Amino acid sequence: MLNEFKEFIAKGNVMDLAVAVIIAGAFGVIVSSLTNDLIMPLVGAIFGNVDFSGQYIVLSGSVDPGTTLEAARKAGANVLAWGSFVSAVINFVILAFIIFLLVRYTKKVTERFEAKQVAQEAPPAGPTEIELLTEIRDALKK
């Protein structure tokens, strides 16, 4: 069983998956920064200098107006943090779109590669039926 596990781990697909997970983790940080540091401030500026990450609605408990999200949570208020949710949705959409582009590009490259292989692997065309019959006719004439 240990040998089978070693063979499984040594396969290229497992290593490719491990690399992909590490890169995806790093890429997720980049997308989060893109959303939090670039996109959301622009959206906030468009809607009147609003910082969406700190936007919330108090569902229960008493919180003074203008209290930050963290302070409201520490005070024990039950809050609906819709600003954080908006940021998370934007992160998801960006990641999903980039993954879509990567899969689309990979599919195109794979199709081109397979088409080249099929063209190279095609056996050379032999003589046609007419050419064979012509050769037989000519051989019988001799």
N, CA, C and O atoms as CSV, one atom per row, in Angstrom:
chain,resi,resn,atom,element,x,y,z
A,1,MET,N,N,0.828,-1.179,0.000
A,1,MET,CA,C,0.000,0.000,0.000
A,1,MET,C,C,0.883,1.258,0.000
A,1,MET,O,O,0.561,2.244,-0.663
A,2,LEU,N,N,1.976,1.220,0.731
A,2,LEU,CA,C,2.881,2.364,0.779
A,2,LEU,C,C,3.505,2.613,-0.593
A,2,LEU,O,O,3.662,3.758,-1.015
A,3,ASN,N,N,3.858,1.524,-1.284
A,3,ASN,CA,C,4.431,1.678,-2.626
A,3,ASN,C,C,3.416,2.269,-3.598
A,3,ASN,O,O,3.765,3.107,-4.429
A,4,GLU,N,N,2.166,1.836,-3.497
A,4,GLU,CA,C,1.123,2.402,-4.349
A,4,GLU,C,C,0.940,3.887,-4.073
A,4,GLU,O,O,0.738,4.678,-4.994
A,5,PHE,N,N,1.013,4.259,-2.801
A,5,PHE,CA,C,0.894,5.674,-2.449
A,5,PHE,C,C,2.064,6.467,-3.019
A,5,PHE,O,O,1.866,7.572,-3.524
A,6,LYS,N,N,3.275,5.930,-2.950
A,6,LYS,CA,C,4.447,6.602,-3.525
A,6,LYS,C,C,4.284,6.784,-5.032
A,6,LYS,O,O,4.613,7.842,-5.567
A,7,GLU,N,N,3.779,5.757,-5.719
A,7,GLU,CA,C,3.557,5.861,-7.166
A,7,GLU,C,C,2.506,6.927,-7.475
A,7,GLU,O,O,2.643,7.693,-8.429
A,8,PHE,N,N,1.462,6.961,-6.658
A,8,PHE,CA,C,0.410,7.949,-6.856
A,8,PHE,C,C,0.946,9.366,-6.689
A,8,PHE,O,O,0.642,10.247,-7.493
A,9,ILE,N,N,1.741,9.583,-5.650
A,9,ILE,CA,C,2.304,10.906,-5.385
A,9,ILE,C,C,3.308,11.293,-6.464
A,9,ILE,O,O,3.427,12.469,-6.809
A,10,ALA,N,N,4.027,10.315,-6.997
A,10,ALA,CA,C,5.063,10.603,-7.990
A,10,ALA,C,C,4.486,10.943,-9.365
A,10,ALA,O,O,5.199,11.465,-10.222
A,11,LYS,N,N,3.216,10.657,-9.578
A,11,LYS,CA,C,2.610,10.969,-10.873
A,11,LYS,C,C,2.608,12.466,-11.092
A,11,LYS,O,O,2.506,13.243,-10.143
A,12,GLY,N,N,2.721,12.866,-12.344
A,12,GLY,CA,C,2.775,14.279,-12.696
A,12,GLY,C,C,1.523,15.041,-12.320
A,12,GLY,O,O,1.609,16.211,-11.948
A,13,ASN,N,N,0.363,14.412,-12.406
A,13,ASN,CA,C,-0.886,15.124,-12.125
A,13,ASN,C,C,-0.952,15.609,-10.678
A,13,ASN,O,O,-1.442,16.708,-10.420
A,14,VAL,N,N,-0.472,14.816,-9.746
A,14,VAL,CA,C,-0.518,15.203,-8.338
A,14,VAL,C,C,0.406,16.397,-8.105
A,14,VAL,O,O,0.047,17.338,-7.396
A,15,MET,N,N,1.584,16.356,-8.698
A,15,MET,CA,C,2.525,17.464,-8.539
A,15,MET,C,C,1.979,18.722,-9.210
A,15,MET,O,O,2.105,19.821,-8.670
A,16,ASP,N,N,1.375,18.562,-10.383
A,16,ASP,CA,C,0.768,19.707,-11.060
A,16,ASP,C,C,-0.324,20.326,-10.198
A,16,ASP,O,O,-0.437,21.549,-10.110
A,17,LEU,N,N,-1.126,19.479,-9.564
A,17,LEU,CA,C,-2.193,19.970,-8.699
A,17,LEU,C,C,-1.616,20.719,-7.503
A,17,LEU,O,O,-2.137,21.766,-7.120
A,18,ALA,N,N,-0.548,20.197,-6.911
A,18,ALA,CA,C,0.071,20.861,-5.768
A,18,ALA,C,C,0.595,22.243,-6.162
A,18,ALA,O,O,0.411,23.213,-5.426
A,19,VAL,N,N,1.240,22.329,-7.313
A,19,VAL,CA,C,1.742,23.619,-7.788
A,19,VAL,C,C,0.578,24.565,-8.044
A,19,VAL,O,O,0.651,25.746,-7.703
A,20,ALA,N,N,-0.495,24.057,-8.643
A,20,ALA,CA,C,-1.661,24.888,-8.944
A,20,ALA,C,C,-2.291,25.439,-7.668
A,20,ALA,O,O,-2.712,26.595,-7.636
A,21,VAL,N,N,-2.360,24.631,-6.628
A,21,VAL,CA,C,-2.946,25.091,-5.367
A,21,VAL,C,C,-2.096,26.208,-4.755
A,21,VAL,O,O,-2.632,27.195,-4.251
A,22,ILE,N,N,-0.780,26.050,-4.801
A,22,ILE,CA,C,0.117,27.080,-4.246
A,22,ILE,C,C,-0.010,28.377,-5.038
A,22,ILE,O,O,-0.100,29.458,-4.457
A,23,ILE,N,N,-0.017,28.266,-6.363
A,23,ILE,CA,C,-0.141,29.463,-7.201
A,23,ILE,C,C,-1.504,30.118,-6.999
A,23,ILE,O,O,-1.606,31.344,-6.943
A,24,ALA,N,N,-2.558,29.296,-6.888
A,24,ALA,CA,C,-3.903,29.851,-6.680
A,24,ALA,C,C,-3.986,30.604,-5.361
A,24,ALA,O,O,-4.642,31.643,-5.283
A,25,GLY,N,N,-3.335,30.098,-4.328
A,25,GLY,CA,C,-3.328,30.805,-3.046
A,25,GLY,C,C,-2.667,32.169,-3.165
A,25,GLY,O,O,-3.165,33.166,-2.642
A,26,ALA,N,N,-1.537,32.195,-3.859
A,26,ALA,CA,C,-0.841,33.468,-4.055
A,26,ALA,C,C,-1.665,34.398,-4.946
A,26,ALA,O,O,-1.716,35.604,-4.707
A,27,PHE,N,N,-2.297,33.849,-5.951
A,27,PHE,CA,C,-3.098,34.652,-6.861
A,27,PHE,C,C,-4.325,35.219,-6.156
A,27,PHE,O,O,-4.759,36.332,-6.453
A,28,GLY,N,N,-4.881,34.453,-5.224
A,28,GLY,CA,C,-6.024,34.936,-4.445
A,28,GLY,C,C,-5.675,36.181,-3.645
A,28,GLY,O,O,-6.504,37.079,-3.494
A,29,VAL,N,N,-4.460,36.237,-3.137
A,29,VAL,CA,C,-4.011,37.418,-2.394
A,29,VAL,C,C,-3.936,38.620,-3.335
A,29,VAL,O,O,-4.306,39.734,-2.963
A,30,ILE,N,N,-3.456,38.386,-4.552
A,30,ILE,CA,C,-3.365,39.473,-5.532
A,30,ILE,C,C,-4.759,39.996,-5.875
A,30,ILE,O,O,-4.980,41.206,-5.938
A,31,VAL,N,N,-5.688,39.080,-6.096
A,31,VAL,CA,C,-7.054,39.498,-6.427
A,31,VAL,C,C,-7.701,40.226,-5.262
A,31,VAL,O,O,-8.417,41.205,-5.469
A,32,SER,N,N,-7.464,39.766,-4.043
A,32,SER,CA,C,-8.009,40.465,-2.875
A,32,SER,C,C,-7.462,41.883,-2.789
A,32,SER,O,O,-8.195,42.827,-2.496
A,33,SER,N,N,-6.172,42.020,-3.046
A,33,SER,CA,C,-5.579,43.359,-3.038
A,33,SER,C,C,-6.163,44.216,-4.153
A,33,SER,O,O,-6.450,45.395,-3.946
A,34,LEU,N,N,-6.341,43.629,-5.332
A,34,LEU,CA,C,-6.942,44.363,-6.445
A,34,LEU,C,C,-8.325,44.876,-6.056
A,34,LEU,O,O,-8.664,46.032,-6.307
A,35,THR,N,N,-9.113,44.005,-5.444
A,35,THR,CA,C,-10.468,44.386,-5.061
A,35,THR,C,C,-10.464,45.425,-3.941
A,35,THR,O,O,-11.109,46.468,-4.047
A,36,ASN,N,N,-9.731,45.128,-2.870
A,36,ASN,CA,C,-9.765,45.998,-1.692
A,36,ASN,C,C,-9.028,47.314,-1.884
A,36,ASN,O,O,-9.442,48.342,-1.349
A,37,ASP,N,N,-7.931,47.290,-2.648
A,37,ASP,CA,C,-7.083,48.478,-2.747
A,37,ASP,C,C,-7.336,49.316,-3.996
A,37,ASP,O,O,-7.000,50.500,-4.019
A,38,LEU,N,N,-7.923,48.722,-5.034
A,38,LEU,CA,C,-8.136,49.474,-6.269
A,38,LEU,C,C,-9.609,49.608,-6.644
A,38,LEU,O,O,-10.106,50.718,-6.832
A,39,ILE,N,N,-10.296,48.491,-6.752
A,39,ILE,CA,C,-11.675,48.521,-7.264
A,39,ILE,C,C,-12.640,49.139,-6.255
A,39,ILE,O,O,-13.393,50.052,-6.594
A,40,MET,N,N,-12.619,48.645,-5.016
A,40,MET,CA,C,-13.578,49.142,-4.028
A,40,MET,C,C,-13.382,50.622,-3.710
A,40,MET,O,O,-14.382,51.319,-3.538
A,41,PRO,N,N,-12.153,51.150,-3.620
A,41,PRO,CA,C,-12.030,52.607,-3.431
A,41,PRO,C,C,-12.608,53.396,-4.605
A,41,PRO,O,O,-13.193,54.460,-4.401
A,42,LEU,N,N,-12.453,52.889,-5.838
A,42,LEU,CA,C,-13.055,53.567,-6.991
A,42,LEU,C,C,-14.575,53.529,-6.914
A,42,LEU,O,O,-15.240,54.532,-7.173
A,43,VAL,N,N,-15.119,52.375,-6.558
A,43,VAL,CA,C,-16.574,52.257,-6.414
A,43,VAL,C,C,-17.056,53.174,-5.289
A,43,VAL,O,O,-18.090,53.830,-5.416
A,44,GLY,N,N,-16.310,53.215,-4.202
A,44,GLY,CA,C,-16.663,54.089,-3.095
A,44,GLY,C,C,-16.628,55.555,-3.495
A,44,GLY,O,O,-17.485,56.335,-3.080
A,45,ALA,N,N,-15.636,55.934,-4.304
A,45,ALA,CA,C,-15.545,57.326,-4.768
A,45,ALA,C,C,-16.724,57.675,-5.665
A,45,ALA,O,O,-17.246,58.789,-5.608
A,46,ILE,N,N,-17.138,56.733,-6.484
A,46,ILE,CA,C,-18.286,56.975,-7.368
A,46,ILE,C,C,-19.560,57.183,-6.551
A,46,ILE,O,O,-20.401,58.011,-6.900
A,47,PHE,N,N,-19.694,56.430,-5.464
A,47,PHE,CA,C,-20.898,56.526,-4.642
A,47,PHE,C,C,-20.740,57.468,-3.451
A,47,PHE,O,O,-21.490,57.368,-2.480
A,48,GLY,N,N,-19.784,58.368,-3.516
A,48,GLY,CA,C,-19.670,59.399,-2.481
A,48,GLY,C,C,-18.702,59.065,-1.366
A,48,GLY,O,O,-19.037,59.220,-0.192
A,49,ASN,N,N,-17.504,58.610,-1.711
A,49,ASN,CA,C,-16.449,58.313,-0.734
A,49,ASN,C,C,-16.918,57.365,0.363
A,49,ASN,O,O,-16.695,57.610,1.549
A,50,VAL,N,N,-17.558,56.301,-0.042
A,50,VAL,CA,C,-18.036,55.291,0.894
A,50,VAL,C,C,-17.059,54.129,0.886
A,50,VAL,O,O,-16.687,53.632,-0.176
A,51,ASP,N,N,-16.640,53.692,2.076
A,51,ASP,CA,C,-15.791,52.504,2.212
A,51,ASP,C,C,-16.713,51.307,2.404
A,51,ASP,O,O,-17.269,51.108,3.484
A,52,PHE,N,N,-16.871,50.517,1.354
A,52,PHE,CA,C,-17.842,49.420,1.404
A,52,PHE,C,C,-17.442,48.319,2.379
A,52,PHE,O,O,-18.314,47.634,2.915
A,53,SER,N,N,-16.152,48.131,2.622
A,53,SER,CA,C,-15.733,47.032,3.495
A,53,SER,C,C,-16.246,47.208,4.922
A,53,SER,O,O,-16.393,46.224,5.646
A,54,GLY,N,N,-16.517,48.428,5.333
A,54,GLY,CA,C,-17.000,48.676,6.684
A,54,GLY,C,C,-18.494,48.904,6.766
A,54,GLY,O,O,-18.992,49.272,7.830
A,55,GLN,N,N,-19.222,48.702,5.695
A,55,GLN,CA,C,-20.668,48.938,5.685
A,55,GLN,C,C,-21.404,47.757,6.319
A,55,GLN,O,O,-21.087,46.598,6.051
A,56,TYR,N,N,-22.366,48.060,7.143
A,56,TYR,CA,C,-23.141,47.013,7.808
A,56,TYR,C,C,-24.505,47.550,8.218
A,56,TYR,O,O,-24.749,48.757,8.240
A,57,ILE,N,N,-25.381,46.608,8.541
A,57,ILE,CA,C,-26.706,46.930,9.056
A,57,ILE,C,C,-26.825,46.243,10.415
A,57,ILE,O,O,-26.527,45.054,10.536
A,58,VAL,N,N,-27.251,46.971,11.420
A,58,VAL,CA,C,-27.413,46.396,12.761
A,58,VAL,C,C,-28.736,45.639,12.797
A,58,VAL,O,O,-29.799,46.217,12.571
A,59,LEU,N,N,-28.661,44.352,13.081
A,59,LEU,CA,C,-29.866,43.525,13.178
A,59,LEU,C,C,-30.408,43.504,14.605
A,59,LEU,O,O,-31.621,43.531,14.816
A,60,SER,N,N,-29.508,43.456,15.573
A,60,SER,CA,C,-29.940,43.519,16.966
A,60,SER,C,C,-28.801,44.076,17.802
A,60,SER,O,O,-27.628,43.914,17.467
A,61,GLY,N,N,-29.158,44.725,18.879
A,61,GLY,CA,C,-28.168,45.367,19.733
A,61,GLY,C,C,-28.171,46.867,19.492
A,61,GLY,O,O,-28.794,47.362,18.553
A,62,SER,N,N,-27.470,47.572,20.349
A,62,SER,CA,C,-27.436,49.030,20.194
A,62,SER,C,C,-26.014,49.462,19.863
A,62,SER,O,O,-25.057,49.143,20.569
A,63,VAL,N,N,-25.915,50.200,18.765
A,63,VAL,CA,C,-24.621,50.702,18.305
A,63,VAL,C,C,-24.825,52.149,17.899
A,63,VAL,O,O,-25.784,52.481,17.203
A,64,ASP,N,N,-23.914,53.009,18.340
A,64,ASP,CA,C,-23.987,54.418,17.969
A,64,ASP,C,C,-23.719,54.577,16.476
A,64,ASP,O,O,-22.906,53.843,15.915
A,65,PRO,N,N,-24.387,55.520,15.829
A,65,PRO,CA,C,-24.122,55.763,14.409
A,65,PRO,C,C,-22.655,56.151,14.196
A,65,PRO,O,O,-22.075,56.889,14.993
A,66,GLY,N,N,-22.072,55.646,13.120
A,66,GLY,CA,C,-20.673,55.939,12.802
A,66,GLY,C,C,-19.693,54.974,13.432
A,66,GLY,O,O,-18.487,55.101,13.221
A,67,THR,N,N,-20.182,54.003,14.205
A,67,THR,CA,C,-19.302,53.005,14.808
A,67,THR,C,C,-18.767,52.084,13.719
A,67,THR,O,O,-19.495,51.697,12.805
A,68,THR,N,N,-17.490,51.740,13.826
A,68,THR,CA,C,-16.900,50.853,12.822
A,68,THR,C,C,-17.480,49.451,12.959
A,68,THR,O,O,-18.067,49.105,13.984
A,69,LEU,N,N,-17.311,48.661,11.925
A,69,LEU,CA,C,-17.822,47.285,11.910
A,69,LEU,C,C,-17.197,46.470,13.030
A,69,LEU,O,O,-17.893,45.745,13.741
A,70,GLU,N,N,-15.892,46.588,13.186
A,70,GLU,CA,C,-15.204,45.821,14.238
A,70,GLU,C,C,-15.690,46.236,15.633
A,70,GLU,O,O,-15.918,45.388,16.496
A,71,ALA,N,N,-15.844,47.533,15.840
A,71,ALA,CA,C,-16.315,48.008,17.143
A,71,ALA,C,C,-17.737,47.535,17.413
A,71,ALA,O,O,-18.072,47.194,18.548
A,72,ALA,N,N,-18.579,47.512,16.380
A,72,ALA,CA,C,-19.960,47.038,16.538
A,72,ALA,C,C,-19.976,45.558,16.899
A,72,ALA,O,O,-20.770,45.128,17.736
A,73,ARG,N,N,-19.103,44.784,16.272
A,73,ARG,CA,C,-19.030,43.350,16.595
A,73,ARG,C,C,-18.519,43.142,18.014
A,73,ARG,O,O,-19.026,42.290,18.743
A,74,LYS,N,N,-17.508,43.926,18.407
A,74,LYS,CA,C,-16.964,43.789,19.766
A,74,LYS,C,C,-17.995,44.194,20.819
A,74,LYS,O,O,-17.991,43.671,21.933
A,75,ALA,N,N,-18.875,45.125,20.460
A,75,ALA,CA,C,-19.914,45.563,21.397
A,75,ALA,C,C,-21.025,44.524,21.532
A,75,ALA,O,O,-21.935,44.686,22.345
A,76,GLY,N,N,-20.951,43.461,20.738
A,76,GLY,CA,C,-21.938,42.394,20.826
A,76,GLY,C,C,-23.146,42.573,19.945
A,76,GLY,O,O,-24.136,41.857,20.100
A,77,ALA,N,N,-23.090,43.511,19.028
A,77,ALA,CA,C,-24.224,43.741,18.131
A,77,ALA,C,C,-24.226,42.668,17.041
A,77,ALA,O,O,-23.177,42.239,16.559
A,78,ASN,N,N,-25.413,42.258,16.677
A,78,ASN,CA,C,-25.577,41.326,15.567
A,78,ASN,C,C,-25.684,42.165,14.304
A,78,ASN,O,O,-26.655,42.899,14.119
A,79,VAL,N,N,-24.683,42.056,13.434
A,79,VAL,CA,C,-24.631,42.929,12.261
A,79,VAL,C,C,-24.624,42.114,10.976
A,79,VAL,O,O,-24.113,40.995,10.923
A,80,LEU,N,N,-25.198,42.701,9.961
A,80,LEU,CA,C,-25.168,42.135,8.611
A,80,LEU,C,C,-24.120,42.942,7.844
A,80,LEU,O,O,-24.383,44.075,7.440
A,81,ALA,N,N,-22.930,42.363,7.642
A,81,ALA,CA,C,-21.807,43.067,7.019
A,81,ALA,C,C,-21.902,42.949,5.498
A,81,ALA,O,O,-21.188,42.158,4.882
A,82,TRP,N,N,-22.771,43.726,4.916
A,82,TRP,CA,C,-23.011,43.613,3.478
A,82,TRP,C,C,-21.847,44.158,2.659
A,82,TRP,O,O,-21.664,43.735,1.518
A,83,GLY,N,N,-21.067,45.063,3.187
A,83,GLY,CA,C,-19.918,45.610,2.464
A,83,GLY,C,C,-18.847,44.564,2.241
A,83,GLY,O,O,-18.265,44.492,1.158
A,84,SER,N,N,-18.580,43.753,3.252
A,84,SER,CA,C,-17.608,42.659,3.115
A,84,SER,C,C,-18.101,41.645,2.096
A,84,SER,O,O,-17.320,41.083,1.329
A,85,PHE,N,N,-19.414,41.417,2.100
A,85,PHE,CA,C,-19.988,40.476,1.138
A,85,PHE,C,C,-19.822,40.988,-0.288
A,85,PHE,O,O,-19.493,40.213,-1.186
A,86,VAL,N,N,-20.044,42.274,-0.507
A,86,VAL,CA,C,-19.870,42.848,-1.842
A,86,VAL,C,C,-18.422,42.674,-2.306
A,86,VAL,O,O,-18.173,42.328,-3.461
A,87,SER,N,N,-17.479,42.913,-1.409
A,87,SER,CA,C,-16.067,42.727,-1.748
A,87,SER,C,C,-15.778,41.263,-2.097
A,87,SER,O,O,-15.053,40.986,-3.052
A,88,ALA,N,N,-16.338,40.337,-1.333
A,88,ALA,CA,C,-16.123,38.913,-1.595
A,88,ALA,C,C,-16.716,38.498,-2.935
A,88,ALA,O,O,-16.122,37.696,-3.657
A,89,VAL,N,N,-17.877,39.037,-3.271
A,89,VAL,CA,C,-18.501,38.726,-4.562
A,89,VAL,C,C,-17.641,39.251,-5.706
A,89,VAL,O,O,-17.465,38.566,-6.714
A,90,ILE,N,N,-17.110,40.448,-5.558
A,90,ILE,CA,C,-16.244,40.996,-6.604
A,90,ILE,C,C,-14.983,40.151,-6.744
A,90,ILE,O,O,-14.540,39.887,-7.862
A,91,ASN,N,N,-14.396,39.720,-5.617
A,91,ASN,CA,C,-13.241,38.817,-5.666
A,91,ASN,C,C,-13.577,37.554,-6.443
A,91,ASN,O,O,-12.811,37.119,-7.303
A,92,PHE,N,N,-14.732,36.967,-6.134
A,92,PHE,CA,C,-15.143,35.732,-6.797
A,92,PHE,C,C,-15.306,35.941,-8.296
A,92,PHE,O,O,-14.838,35.125,-9.090
A,93,VAL,N,N,-15.960,37.015,-8.684
A,93,VAL,CA,C,-16.190,37.275,-10.112
A,93,VAL,C,C,-14.859,37.448,-10.844
A,93,VAL,O,O,-14.685,36.929,-11.947
A,94,ILE,N,N,-13.932,38.168,-10.241
A,94,ILE,CA,C,-12.624,38.358,-10.872
A,94,ILE,C,C,-11.906,37.020,-11.012
A,94,ILE,O,O,-11.394,36.700,-12.085
A,95,LEU,N,N,-11.867,36.240,-9.938
A,95,LEU,CA,C,-11.205,34.929,-10.007
A,95,LEU,C,C,-11.878,34.012,-11.017
A,95,LEU,O,O,-11.196,33.340,-11.791
A,96,ALA,N,N,-13.197,33.975,-11.020
A,96,ALA,CA,C,-13.918,33.112,-11.957
A,96,ALA,C,C,-13.630,33.521,-13.394
A,96,ALA,O,O,-13.453,32.659,-14.254
A,97,PHE,N,N,-13.582,34.818,-13.669
A,97,PHE,CA,C,-13.306,35.291,-15.022
A,97,PHE,C,C,-11.890,34.927,-15.451
A,97,PHE,O,O,-11.678,34.501,-16.587
A,98,ILE,N,N,-10.931,35.088,-14.564
A,98,ILE,CA,C,-9.548,34.753,-14.915
A,98,ILE,C,C,-9.395,33.251,-15.101
A,98,ILE,O,O,-8.679,32.821,-16.005
A,99,ILE,N,N,-10.039,32.448,-14.281
A,99,ILE,CA,C,-9.989,30.996,-14.461
A,99,ILE,C,C,-10.640,30.617,-15.785
A,99,ILE,O,O,-10.140,29.744,-16.495
A,100,PHE,N,N,-11.747,31.264,-16.121
A,100,PHE,CA,C,-12.392,31.023,-17.411
A,100,PHE,C,C,-11.426,31.319,-18.559
A,100,PHE,O,O,-11.319,30.534,-19.501
A,101,LEU,N,N,-10.722,32.451,-18.480
A,101,LEU,CA,C,-9.761,32.799,-19.533
A,101,LEU,C,C,-8.633,31.777,-19.621
A,101,LEU,O,O,-8.210,31.413,-20.719
A,102,LEU,N,N,-8.141,31.309,-18.467
A,102,LEU,CA,C,-7.071,30.308,-18.473
A,102,LEU,C,C,-7.536,28.991,-19.083
A,102,LEU,O,O,-6.822,28.387,-19.884
A,103,VAL,N,N,-8.721,28.550,-18.709
A,103,VAL,CA,C,-9.250,27.293,-19.252
A,103,VAL,C,C,-9.494,27.429,-20.750
A,103,VAL,O,O,-9.204,26.508,-21.514
A,104,ARG,N,N,-10.019,28.557,-21.168
A,104,ARG,CA,C,-10.276,28.804,-22.588
A,104,ARG,C,C,-8.969,28.782,-23.383
A,104,ARG,O,O,-8.900,28.166,-24.447
A,105,TYR,N,N,-7.932,29.453,-22.869
A,105,TYR,CA,C,-6.637,29.486,-23.536
A,105,TYR,C,C,-6.020,28.086,-23.583
A,105,TYR,O,O,-5.481,27.676,-24.612
A,106,THR,N,N,-6.099,27.356,-22.469
A,106,THR,CA,C,-5.553,26.000,-22.422
A,106,THR,C,C,-6.252,25.102,-23.421
A,106,THR,O,O,-5.602,24.289,-24.078
A,107,LYS,N,N,-7.554,25.232,-23.549
A,107,LYS,CA,C,-8.312,24.419,-24.499
A,107,LYS,C,C,-7.868,24.711,-25.924
A,107,LYS,O,O,-7.697,23.786,-26.717
A,108,LYS,N,N,-7.677,25.998,-26.265
A,108,LYS,CA,C,-7.235,26.358,-27.612
A,108,LYS,C,C,-5.850,25.801,-27.900
A,108,LYS,O,O,-5.611,25.262,-28.980
A,109,VAL,N,N,-4.933,25.926,-26.940
A,109,VAL,CA,C,-3.572,25.421,-27.132
A,109,VAL,C,C,-3.587,23.904,-27.293
A,109,VAL,O,O,-2.885,23.358,-28.144
A,110,THR,N,N,-4.381,23.233,-26.481
A,110,THR,CA,C,-4.473,21.771,-26.567
A,110,THR,C,C,-5.027,21.342,-27.920
A,110,THR,O,O,-4.519,20.397,-28.523
A,111,GLU,N,N,-6.063,22.024,-28.404
A,111,GLU,CA,C,-6.633,21.681,-29.708
A,111,GLU,C,C,-5.620,21.887,-30.823
A,111,GLU,O,O,-5.536,21.062,-31.733
A,112,ARG,N,N,-4.849,22.969,-30.774
A,112,ARG,CA,C,-3.821,23.206,-31.796
A,112,ARG,C,C,-2.749,22.125,-31.748
A,112,ARG,O,O,-2.316,21.621,-32.784
A,113,PHE,N,N,-2.324,21.773,-30.535
A,113,PHE,CA,C,-1.297,20.752,-30.370
A,113,PHE,C,C,-1.790,19.414,-30.905
A,113,PHE,O,O,-1.054,18.719,-31.605
A,114,GLU,N,N,-3.027,19.045,-30.583
A,114,GLU,CA,C,-3.585,17.779,-31.054
A,114,GLU,C,C,-3.752,17.779,-32.569
A,114,GLU,O,O,-3.535,16.753,-33.214
A,115,ALA,N,N,-4.131,18.911,-33.140
A,115,ALA,CA,C,-4.278,18.997,-34.590
A,115,ALA,C,C,-2.932,18.810,-35.272
A,115,ALA,O,O,-2.860,18.155,-36.312
A,116,LYS,N,N,-1.872,19.365,-34.718
A,116,LYS,CA,C,-0.533,19.186,-35.291
A,116,LYS,C,C,-0.095,17.740,-35.185
A,116,LYS,O,O,0.508,17.206,-36.116
A,117,GLN,N,N,-0.392,17.091,-34.056
A,117,GLN,CA,C,-0.019,15.692,-33.890
A,117,GLN,C,C,-0.754,14.800,-34.879
A,117,GLN,O,O,-0.162,13.883,-35.446
A,118,VAL,N,N,-2.029,15.059,-35.089
A,118,VAL,CA,C,-2.816,14.253,-36.030
A,118,VAL,C,C,-2.262,14.434,-37.437
A,118,VAL,O,O,-2.154,13.471,-38.197
A,119,ALA,N,N,-1.911,15.666,-37.780
A,119,ALA,CA,C,-1.367,15.931,-39.116
A,119,ALA,C,C,-0.023,15.239,-39.296
A,119,ALA,O,O,0.267,14.738,-40.383
A,120,GLN,N,N,0.800,15.199,-38.260
A,120,GLN,CA,C,2.102,14.556,-38.357
A,120,GLN,C,C,1.989,13.037,-38.340
A,120,GLN,O,O,2.803,12.353,-38.960
A,121,GLU,N,N,1.000,12.504,-37.646
A,121,GLU,CA,C,0.842,11.069,-37.521
A,121,GLU,C,C,0.091,10.449,-38.696
A,121,GLU,O,O,0.063,9.226,-38.830
A,122,ALA,N,N,-0.506,11.257,-39.532
A,122,ALA,CA,C,-1.263,10.716,-40.660
A,122,ALA,C,C,-0.313,9.951,-41.578
A,122,ALA,O,O,0.719,10.483,-41.987
A,123,PRO,N,N,-0.656,8.715,-41.899
A,123,PRO,CA,C,0.231,7.930,-42.754
A,123,PRO,C,C,0.255,8.521,-44.166
A,123,PRO,O,O,-0.726,9.106,-44.625
A,124,PRO,N,N,1.375,8.359,-44.830
A,124,PRO,CA,C,1.418,8.892,-46.189
A,124,PRO,C,C,0.374,8.175,-47.052
A,124,PRO,O,O,0.188,6.961,-46.970
A,125,ALA,N,N,-0.281,8.961,-47.859
A,125,ALA,CA,C,-1.336,8.401,-48.699
A,125,ALA,C,C,-0.713,7.478,-49.736
A,125,ALA,O,O,0.251,7.840,-50.411
A,126,GLY,N,N,-1.275,6.287,-49.851
A,126,GLY,CA,C,-0.786,5.334,-50.845
A,126,GLY,C,C,-1.422,5.635,-52.191
A,126,GLY,O,O,-2.171,6.601,-52.341
A,127,PRO,N,N,-1.118,4.812,-53.143
A,127,PRO,CA,C,-1.704,5.029,-54.468
A,127,PRO,C,C,-3.214,4.828,-54.426
A,127,PRO,O,O,-3.737,4.011,-53.668
A,128,THR,N,N,-3.888,5.595,-55.259
A,128,THR,CA,C,-5.339,5.472,-55.330
A,128,THR,C,C,-5.703,4.202,-56.087
A,128,THR,O,O,-4.847,3.530,-56.662
A,129,GLU,N,N,-6.971,3.898,-56.072
A,129,GLU,CA,C,-7.451,2.687,-56.750
A,129,GLU,C,C,-7.182,2.761,-58.251
A,129,GLU,O,O,-6.822,1.766,-58.879
A,130,ILE,N,N,-7.359,3.928,-58.803
A,130,ILE,CA,C,-7.139,4.103,-60.244
A,130,ILE,C,C,-5.666,3.904,-60.576
A,130,ILE,O,O,-5.329,3.276,-61.580
A,131,GLU,N,N,-4.783,4.446,-59.722
A,131,GLU,CA,C,-3.349,4.273,-59.957
A,131,GLU,C,C,-2.958,2.805,-59.889
A,131,GLU,O,O,-2.143,2.346,-60.689
A,132,LEU,N,N,-3.528,2.061,-58.944
A,132,LEU,CA,C,-3.232,0.628,-58.847
A,132,LEU,C,C,-3.725,-0.128,-60.080
A,132,LEU,O,O,-3.023,-0.988,-60.613
A,133,LEU,N,N,-4.924,0.196,-60.523
A,133,LEU,CA,C,-5.459,-0.476,-61.711
A,133,LEU,C,C,-4.624,-0.146,-62.949
A,133,LEU,O,O,-4.418,-0.998,-63.813
A,134,THR,N,N,-4.151,1.088,-63.025
A,134,THR,CA,C,-3.305,1.488,-64.156
A,134,THR,C,C,-2.000,0.707,-64.130
A,134,THR,O,O,-1.541,0.255,-65.179
A,135,GLU,N,N,-1.388,0.535,-62.956
A,135,GLU,CA,C,-0.151,-0.238,-62.841
A,135,GLU,C,C,-0.381,-1.691,-63.246
A,135,GLU,O,O,0.445,-2.276,-63.948
A,136,ILE,N,N,-1.489,-2.275,-62.814
A,136,ILE,CA,C,-1.799,-3.671,-63.165
A,136,ILE,C,C,-1.991,-3.798,-64.675
A,136,ILE,O,O,-1.498,-4.740,-65.296
A,137,ARG,N,N,-2.705,-2.848,-65.252
A,137,ARG,CA,C,-2.929,-2.864,-66.707
A,137,ARG,C,C,-1.603,-2.777,-67.448
A,137,ARG,O,O,-1.365,-3.520,-68.400
A,138,ASP,N,N,-0.743,-1.870,-67.008
A,138,ASP,CA,C,0.543,-1.705,-67.669
A,138,ASP,C,C,1.412,-2.954,-67.501
A,138,ASP,O,O,2.132,-3.330,-68.427
A,139,ALA,N,N,1.354,-3.591,-66.352
A,139,ALA,CA,C,2.152,-4.808,-66.117
A,139,ALA,C,C,1.633,-5.956,-66.981
A,139,ALA,O,O,2.422,-6.782,-67.440
A,140,LEU,N,N,0.328,-6.020,-67.208
A,140,LEU,CA,C,-0.238,-7.089,-68.039
A,140,LEU,C,C,0.061,-6.868,-69.512
A,140,LEU,O,O,0.131,-7.833,-70.273
A,141,LYS,N,N,0.239,-5.622,-69.931
A,141,LYS,CA,C,0.562,-5.333,-71.314
A,141,LYS,C,C,1.965,-5.818,-71.667
A,141,LYS,O,O,2.224,-6.152,-72.824
A,142,LYS,N,N,2.850,-5.862,-70.717
A,142,LYS,CA,C,4.235,-6.266,-70.991
A,142,LYS,C,C,4.303,-7.703,-71.193
A,142,LYS,O,O,5.383,-8.242,-71.437
